[in-house]
Amino acid sequence: MMMQQTKPTEPVLLVEDTEDSREVMEALLEMEGYRVVCATDGRDALDKLESGLQPCRILLDVSMPRMNGIEFRRVQAADERFREI
């Protein structure tokens, strides 16, 4: 017998610059019962975090314009408000 896993109440922050990929991943996560907030690049994701978003997880693309995933992780890890996500 399989137990139903409880989904977190906080959303997943999905950071992906390619619209088609972002839409597919968002739909798949929502089908699994997750709430999803999307960002189009690392700068957009940081703006959302700085505005108070508290996601349970971050799904992060690496190759993006403005701020790529590696740059985002450096800034995220250096900020005590966001490093535990």
PLY file of the C-alpha trace (Angstrom):
ply
format ascii 1.0
element vertex 85
property float x
property float y
property float z
element edge 84
property int vertex1
property int vertex2
end_header
0.00 0.00 0.00
1.43 3.35 -1.08
1.14 6.32 1.26
0.06 9.68 -0.14
2.83 12.21 0.43
1.76 15.62 1.75
2.84 18.47 -0.50
4.41 21.58 1.04
2.21 24.65 1.31
5.01 26.89 0.04
5.42 27.08 -3.72
8.24 25.75 -5.86
10.20 28.56 -7.53
10.81 27.49 -11.12
13.57 29.51 -12.83
13.69 28.86 -16.58
14.14 31.30 -19.46
12.73 29.07 -22.23
8.98 29.61 -22.27
8.04 26.15 -23.61
10.22 24.37 -21.03
8.90 26.58 -18.25
5.28 25.88 -19.20
5.81 22.10 -19.39
7.65 21.92 -16.05
5.05 24.15 -14.41
2.21 21.93 -15.69
3.95 18.74 -14.52
4.59 20.15 -11.04
1.01 21.37 -10.75
-0.29 17.95 -11.86
1.66 16.51 -8.93
-0.03 18.93 -6.55
2.66 21.59 -6.17
2.05 25.32 -6.30
4.49 26.96 -8.70
5.88 30.48 -9.06
7.89 31.08 -12.24
10.85 33.35 -12.89
12.43 33.96 -16.29
16.05 34.27 -15.11
18.17 34.55 -11.98
17.57 38.28 -11.55
13.80 37.75 -11.74
14.09 34.94 -9.17
16.09 37.13 -6.77
13.55 39.93 -7.18
10.79 37.51 -6.17
12.76 36.30 -3.14
13.57 39.88 -2.11
9.85 40.71 -2.40
9.05 38.10 0.24
8.52 34.86 -1.70
9.40 31.88 0.50
9.55 28.79 -1.72
10.06 25.27 -0.42
12.42 24.47 -3.32
14.05 26.19 -6.28
14.32 24.44 -9.66
17.00 26.37 -11.49
18.19 26.45 -15.09
21.91 27.13 -15.49
22.10 28.90 -18.85
19.97 32.08 -18.80
20.30 35.74 -19.82
20.89 38.64 -17.38
21.80 36.36 -14.45
22.54 32.68 -15.04
21.95 29.88 -12.56
25.53 29.82 -11.26
25.49 33.57 -10.56
22.09 33.21 -8.89
23.39 30.44 -6.60
26.39 32.57 -5.57
24.13 35.44 -4.56
21.57 33.12 -2.94
24.20 31.28 -0.89
25.75 34.56 0.28
22.42 35.90 1.57
21.41 34.41 4.92
17.73 35.00 4.11
17.87 32.65 1.11
20.76 30.22 1.60
18.69 27.47 3.28
16.23 27.14 0.39
0 1
1 2
2 3
3 4
4 5
5 6
6 7
7 8
8 9
9 10
10 11
11 12
12 13
13 14
14 15
15 16
16 17
17 18
18 19
19 20
20 21
21 22
22 23
23 24
24 25
25 26
26 27
27 28
28 29
29 30
30 31
31 32
32 33
33 34
34 35
35 36
36 37
37 38
38 39
39 40
40 41
41 42
42 43
43 44
44 45
45 46
46 47
47 48
48 49
49 50
50 51
51 52
52 53
53 54
54 55
55 56
56 57
57 58
58 59
59 60
60 61
61 62
62 63
63 64
64 65
65 66
66 67
67 68
68 69
69 70
70 71
71 72
72 73
73 74
74 75
75 76
76 77
77 78
78 79
79 80
80 81
81 82
82 83
83 84
